[in-house]
Amino acid sequence: MTGWLLYSEKDIEKNKAYIDFYMDEGLKLGVQIILIVTEQLKFGIKNNTCFITYSDEEVSMPDFAICRTIYPLLNKQLEYMGVKVFNNSDVAEICNDKAKTYQSIACLGIPIIDTEFYRSSMVEEVMRNIKGPSVIKSVDGHGGNQVFLIESNDSTNVDKAKINHQLSKSDVVLQPLLGSRHQDLRVYVIGNQIIASILRTAKEGFKSNYSLGGRVEQYQLSNKERAIVEQIINHFDFGLVGIDFIIGEEGELLFNEIEDVVGARMLYACTDINLVRLYLEFIEKN
């Protein structure tokens, strides 16, 4: 069995150890993992048929592909060509857009912070009309990037021109600032199985991301919390994702987002779970 591991060129160096991990674990399972640099792929339609070349040469299609970059169009192309993609194009399209994700989760009746959706062209006006502490973030940001706190419309402690510039190429969502604990919870999921949950606490400010210095620890879900996660799992056809919740004032879970290309550094920092092995075993079965 052969699988493509899809990465964008800019992400390969910082993820080299993780890529090697996939290859090594694949070999143990009799699976050949091939690194594919997405910038070297050319794909489209030729003679009324979907095609893909790699480094301008014909290439044999793999049995499956693991997409570790955000490119739903590529996911879809591979699927049209008979390749099973993890995560699939539907998950990639919805979960890499916060607004689409909120729309989808709202159908389940799961608690979400009140959220407003705006086009990128409206960012300056939105910031001008903010009444209280609010978080504005791009619909396609990841890792705590393109997330900004604005205290009010007359805030002097933020550079609104800089925020407007950084958000000018993306639609945005606007939410009131909630959760004075500055904590959130990431639940790692493979298929329909909850693998582990990690609680993150901000070191300073309101962002609790591990990559930004947040403190992390393993967390045991209550039965009620597990039921909420399972509702989401049953709504999607996941491969490997991270489902994120903000911790509310009373310790309740408020849905935040779903990470399609989810990182695992904090999971490995807190547990001895071999996430790559579990994921490849899941892929083999599917």
matplotlib code that plots the C-alpha trace (Angstrom):
import matplotlib.pyplot as plt

x = [0.0, 1.2, 0.2, 1.1, 1.9, 1.0, 2.9, 3.4, 7.1, 7.2, 6.0, 8.4, 11.5, 9.8, 7.9, 10.8, 10.8, 7.0, 7.3, 10.1, 7.8, 5.0, 7.5, 9.0, 5.6, 4.3, 7.2, 6.3, 2.8, 4.0, 2.8, 5.1, 4.6, 5.8, 6.3, 4.7, 5.4, 2.1, 3.8, 5.3, 1.9, 0.1, -3.5, -6.7, -8.7, -7.2, -9.2, -12.3, -10.6, -9.0, -5.2, -2.2, 1.5, 4.4, 7.5, 5.9, 6.0, 3.3, 2.8, 1.1, -1.8, -1.4, -3.9, -4.5, -3.3, -2.9, -3.3, -1.1, -1.7, -4.9, -6.0, -9.5, -9.4, -6.5, -8.3, -11.3, -9.2, -7.6, -11.0, -12.3, -9.3, -10.2, -7.8, -9.1, -8.1, -7.7, -9.2, -11.7, -12.6, -15.8, -14.1, -11.3, -13.7, -15.9, -13.4, -10.9, -13.5, -14.7, -17.9, -18.9, -17.9, -20.1, -23.0, -22.6, -22.2, -25.2, -27.5, -26.6, -27.7, -24.2, -23.4, -21.4, -20.4, -22.6, -20.9, -21.3, -19.9, -18.4, -16.8, -13.1, -14.1, -16.1, -13.3, -12.6, -16.3, -16.8, -13.9, -15.3, -18.6, -17.5, -19.2, -17.3, -14.4, -14.5, -12.4, -12.1, -10.5, -10.1, -12.2, -9.1, -6.6, -4.8, -2.6, -3.8, -2.7, -5.0, -6.9, -7.2, -8.7, -10.3, -11.6, -14.0, -14.5, -12.3, -9.5, -6.1, -4.1, -4.4, -3.2, -6.5, -4.8, -2.4, -5.3, -7.3, -4.3, -3.7, -7.4, -8.0, -7.6, -10.0, -13.6, -13.9, -16.0, -16.7, -17.4, -17.7, -14.8, -15.9, -14.1, -12.1, -10.2, -8.4, -8.6, -9.6, -9.8, -8.6, -10.1, -8.1, -10.4, -9.6, -12.6, -15.4, -13.0, -12.0, -8.2, -7.3, -8.2, -5.7, -6.5, -4.6, -4.2, -2.9, 0.4, -0.5, -3.2, -6.3, -4.7, -3.9, -2.2, 0.7, 2.7, 2.2, 3.4, 0.2, 0.4, -1.0, -2.2, -4.2, -7.9, -10.6, -13.9, -17.1, -20.0, -21.8, -18.7, -18.1, -21.7, -21.1, -18.0, -19.7, -22.5, -19.9, -18.1, -21.4, -22.0, -18.8, -16.7, -13.4, -10.0, -7.8, -8.9, -8.8, -12.1, -11.5, -13.7, -13.4, -13.9, -16.8, -17.2, -18.9, -16.5, -18.9, -17.7, -18.3, -17.5, -14.7, -13.4, -12.2, -8.6, -8.3, -4.5, -4.2, -0.8, 0.2, 3.1, 1.1, -0.4, 3.1, 4.1, 1.4, 0.9, 2.8, 0.0, 1.4, -1.0, 0.6, 0.5, -3.2, -4.0, -2.2, -3.9, -7.2, -6.4, -5.4, -8.8, -10.6]
y = [0.0, 3.5, 6.8, 10.4, 12.8, 16.2, 19.2, 22.7, 23.6, 26.2, 23.7, 20.9, 22.0, 22.7, 19.4, 17.2, 15.1, 14.6, 13.6, 11.1, 9.7, 9.1, 7.3, 5.1, 4.2, 3.4, 1.0, -0.9, -1.4, -2.3, 1.1, 3.2, 6.9, 9.3, 13.0, 15.2, 18.9, 20.4, 23.3, 20.6, 19.2, 20.4, 19.4, 20.2, 18.9, 17.6, 15.9, 16.2, 14.1, 15.1, 14.9, 15.3, 15.5, 15.8, 17.8, 17.9, 14.1, 11.5, 9.9, 6.7, 7.4, 6.3, 4.2, 7.1, 10.6, 12.4, 16.1, 18.1, 21.4, 23.4, 22.8, 21.6, 21.8, 19.4, 17.0, 17.1, 16.5, 13.4, 12.1, 12.5, 10.4, 7.6, 8.4, 8.2, 11.4, 12.1, 14.5, 14.4, 17.5, 18.1, 18.3, 20.4, 22.9, 23.4, 23.1, 25.6, 28.3, 29.3, 30.8, 27.6, 25.6, 27.6, 27.3, 23.5, 23.1, 25.4, 22.9, 20.5, 22.8, 22.8, 26.0, 28.5, 32.1, 34.5, 35.2, 37.7, 37.1, 39.9, 40.3, 41.5, 44.8, 45.6, 45.0, 48.7, 49.6, 46.6, 47.7, 51.3, 50.1, 47.6, 48.4, 46.1, 43.7, 41.6, 39.1, 39.5, 36.8, 35.7, 32.8, 30.9, 31.7, 28.9, 28.6, 31.8, 33.8, 36.6, 36.7, 40.1, 41.5, 44.9, 46.4, 48.9, 51.2, 53.9, 51.5, 53.1, 50.0, 48.3, 49.3, 49.1, 50.1, 47.1, 44.8, 46.0, 45.4, 41.8, 41.0, 42.7, 39.5, 37.4, 37.4, 37.6, 36.5, 38.8, 37.5, 39.0, 38.2, 35.4, 33.0, 34.9, 31.7, 32.1, 28.3, 26.1, 22.4, 20.4, 17.0, 14.8, 12.6, 9.8, 8.7, 8.3, 7.8, 10.3, 9.8, 12.3, 15.8, 18.5, 21.6, 24.7, 27.8, 31.1, 32.2, 35.8, 37.6, 35.7, 33.2, 29.8, 28.2, 25.9, 27.4, 30.8, 29.6, 28.3, 25.7, 22.3, 19.3, 16.1, 16.4, 13.8, 14.6, 14.2, 12.2, 15.4, 16.8, 13.5, 13.5, 17.0, 15.8, 12.7, 14.8, 16.6, 13.4, 11.9, 14.9, 14.6, 11.9, 12.7, 11.3, 13.1, 16.4, 18.5, 19.9, 23.0, 24.5, 27.6, 27.1, 29.4, 31.2, 28.2, 25.6, 24.8, 24.0, 26.5, 25.3, 27.2, 25.5, 22.3, 22.0, 20.0, 20.0, 19.5, 19.7, 17.1, 18.7, 19.3, 15.8, 14.3, 16.8, 15.4, 11.8, 8.8, 8.3, 7.4, 9.4, 8.7, 5.0, 5.1, 7.3, 5.0, 1.9, 3.7, 4.6, 0.9, -0.2, 2.3]
z = [0.0, -0.9, 0.5, -0.3, 2.5, 1.1, 2.5, 1.2, 0.7, 3.4, 6.1, 5.3, 7.1, 10.5, 10.2, 9.1, 12.2, 11.9, 8.3, 9.1, 11.9, 9.3, 7.0, 9.8, 11.2, 7.7, 7.1, 10.3, 8.9, 5.4, 4.0, 1.9, 2.7, -0.1, 0.7, -2.0, -2.2, -3.3, -5.2, -7.5, -8.4, -11.5, -11.8, -13.7, -16.6, -19.9, -22.6, -20.4, -17.6, -14.3, -14.4, -12.0, -12.8, -10.3, -11.3, -14.8, -15.1, -15.1, -11.7, -10.4, -8.2, -4.5, -2.6, -0.3, 0.5, 3.9, 3.3, 5.7, 4.0, 3.5, -0.1, -0.4, -4.2, -4.3, -1.9, -4.3, -7.4, -5.8, -4.9, -8.4, -9.5, -7.1, -4.3, -0.7, 1.0, 4.7, 5.6, 2.8, 0.8, 2.6, 6.0, 4.5, 2.9, 6.0, 8.8, 7.2, 7.2, 10.7, 9.4, 7.5, 10.6, 12.9, 10.5, 10.4, 14.2, 15.0, 13.3, 16.2, 19.0, 20.6, 22.5, 20.4, 21.3, 19.4, 16.1, 13.3, 9.8, 7.7, 4.3, 4.3, 2.9, 6.1, 8.6, 9.1, 9.6, 12.0, 14.2, 14.3, 15.6, 18.3, 21.6, 24.0, 24.3, 21.1, 19.2, 15.5, 13.5, 9.8, 8.8, 7.5, 10.3, 12.2, 15.2, 16.9, 13.9, 12.6, 15.9, 17.5, 20.7, 20.5, 23.8, 22.2, 19.2, 20.8, 21.9, 21.9, 22.8, 19.4, 16.0, 14.0, 10.8, 11.2, 12.0, 9.0, 6.8, 8.1, 7.7, 4.4, 2.4, 4.4, 5.5, 9.3, 12.2, 15.2, 18.8, 22.2, 24.5, 26.8, 29.1, 31.7, 32.5, 29.2, 28.7, 25.9, 25.3, 22.3, 21.7, 19.3, 17.2, 14.7, 12.7, 15.3, 18.2, 20.8, 21.3, 24.0, 25.3, 26.2, 28.3, 27.3, 29.6, 28.3, 29.8, 29.2, 27.2, 25.9, 23.4, 24.9, 21.9, 22.8, 19.9, 21.7, 25.1, 26.6, 29.4, 28.5, 30.5, 29.8, 30.5, 31.2, 29.6, 31.6, 30.2, 29.3, 27.5, 25.7, 24.5, 22.9, 21.1, 19.9, 18.4, 16.3, 15.4, 14.1, 12.0, 10.0, 8.3, 10.0, 9.5, 12.1, 13.5, 16.7, 18.0, 20.0, 22.8, 24.8, 28.6, 29.7, 33.0, 34.7, 33.2, 30.3, 26.8, 24.1, 20.6, 19.0, 15.8, 14.2, 13.1, 9.9, 9.6, 13.4, 15.1, 17.7, 19.6, 22.8, 22.7, 22.6, 25.4, 27.7, 26.7, 25.2, 22.6, 19.2, 17.1, 13.8, 14.4, 15.3, 12.3, 9.9, 11.4, 10.9, 7.3, 6.6, 7.8, 5.7]

ax = plt.figure().add_subplot(projection="3d")
ax.plot(x, y, z, "-o")
ax.set_aspect("equal")
plt.show()
